[in-house]
Amino acid sequence: MGFFSKIFGKKNKEGANSVLEICAPVDGEVVSTAKVKDETFSQDMIGHGFAMIPTNGDFVAPIDGELTLVAETGHAFSIKANNGVEILIHIGIDTVNINSADASGKSKTKAQRKPGDPLEGFKILAKTGDNVKRGTPIITADIDFIKSKKLDTITPIVIINNEFSANKTLSSILVSGQVTKGTKVIEIK
């Protein structure tokens, strides 16, 4: 079985070809990852996908699956679907620094930042290991607060496992422009 038939020939438990729809995790504008001012995302180093410029901060699960990561800083989360596709949603660029640095700008250690401490700019609504459905609220981000820190709110949404993101056609954007959360953006067969 060849590489593409392995990807496209994956079958679900019922034996039919499975299709995974990746939806917008937030209201906003769908754009290419090439517009992200971070080479890790703009050069597809982590994986292929799309980006969004959010118009609000209500981030939801773009697929059904298990939360494999909810960053303790609130800036990112990832979800793994039943078929193995794993998606990373990274809210803004350099936003990890909002809750990982103290008032003087020095990095906080884990000892300084304790689980449950209030986060600046983010509210975590789910936890790593949770099984979620598309549309389940995961994180609320204060977009205006992030902008006040002179940080970019552009949000990459990328497929992070190589066997699914190696073929760029898997990450072709089906829609562009303004969308609402839940709008289908990518389909993987």
N, C-alpha and C positions, 0 to 999 in steps of 0.2 A: 504494500500500500504506500503510495507516494505522499509527500509532505502535504500537498493541498487536499488530497482525498482524506488524509487523516483529520485535517481541520474541518473541511466541509462535510465529511462523511460521519462525523460524530453523531451518535444516536442517543436519544433519551431512553429512559427505562422502558417505555412503551414500544421502542423500536423505530419510531418515526424520527426524521431529521429534526433536530432541535434548532430553534431560532432564539437568539437572545437579543432583546431590544434594550439598548442603553438610552435612557431618557435624560432630559435636562434635570439636574439636581436643584436648580434655583431659577427664578425668573431672571431674564436678562438677554443679552445679545450673544448668539453663538458666533464664534470666530475661530480661525485656524490657530493651532498651537504656535505657528510661525510668528504670531503677534505677541507672544509671551516674552518679556524682557529677562529671560533666564534661559541660558543655553541648555540646561538640563531638560527643559521642556520644549523649547523652540527647535532644538536639534534632535528631538525624539530619542534622547539618551535613555530615558526610563521606559518609554513605550509610545505608541501612536494613540491619537485620540483627537480631542477638540478642546477648546477653551471657552469660557463664558465671562462676560463682563456683567456681574450681577447688578440688578436694580434694587434688590433687597437682600436681606441676610438669612432668609429661611431656607436652609439646606436640607434636602431630603435624600433618601436612598434612590439612586437612579435605576436600580435593579433589585430583584429579590435575591437574598443570600445571607451570608454570615459576615458580620463586621469583623474583619481581621485586624483592624487598627482603628482606634479613635485616639488621636494624639492627645497627650495630657495637656498640651498647650492650646488645644482647640482648633488648630489651624489646618488639620487634615484628617481624612478618614479613608479607609479602603474597605471594599466589599468583595467577597468571592461568591460567585454564582454556583449553583449546583453542577454546572457543566465544566467548572474549573476556571472560567474567565475571572480575573481579578482586576478591579478598577480602583485607581487612586483618585481622590478628589482633594486638591491642594488649594485651600482658600487663600488667595492672594499670594504675593511674592514677598519673601523675607518676613512674613507674618509670624513665623516661629519665634522671632526675637521679641515680640510683644510680651509674651509670658515666660520667656526663658532668660530675661535680663532684669536686674534690679533697677532701682531709680537712677543709679549712677551709670547705667549702661553695661555693667559687668554681668557676665553670665551667672545665672542662678544655678546652684547645685541642686541635686535631687533633695538634699537635706533641707535646703532653704525653701523649696517649693513642695508642699505636701499635697497629696491627693485631697480633693475637696476644697482647697483654697480657691477663693473666687478668682476667676479669670478676667483680665481686661479685654474687652472687645469680643469675647466668645462665651457662649453658654452651651455646654455639652448636654445633649438630651438622651443619648444612648451610650452603650459601653461596648468595648471589645468583647467579642464572643456572642453578642446578641444576634438572633436570627431576625431579619427585618424583611418587610415587603416593600416594593416600589412605592415611594411616597411617604414612608415612615420618616418623621422628623429626626434628624441626627444632630445638627449643630445650628445654633443661631449666631450669626456674626453681625456685629455692629459696623456696617459698611462706612458710616460717617466717621466713626472712631478710627477705623483703619486708615481712611484717607487723611484724617487729622495727624496721623503719625507719618505722613508723606510716603505711604506705602501703596503699591499698586494692588487693586482688588481683583485683577484678572485671575480667573480660577481654571487651571488645567484639569481636565478629566481624561485620564489616560489608562489604557489597558497595559498592565505592568508585567504580565507573563508573556515571555517571548514567543511561545508557540502560537499565541493568538494575535500578537501585534506585529509579527515578522512581515506579514503581507500587508503593505500599506492600503490595499483596497479594502481591507477589513475595517479601516478607520476612516473611510470616506464619509464626509459630513453629508447627511441627507437633507438637512435644513440649514439655513443661515438667517441672520437677522434676529429680531426680537422674538422670543418664545416664552412660554410659561413653563414652570416646573412640570414634569410629566410628559412633555412633548418628546416623541421619539427622535433621536438624533443619529444614532448608529444602529445598524442591524447586523448581527453576526450569525451566519448559518453554519 
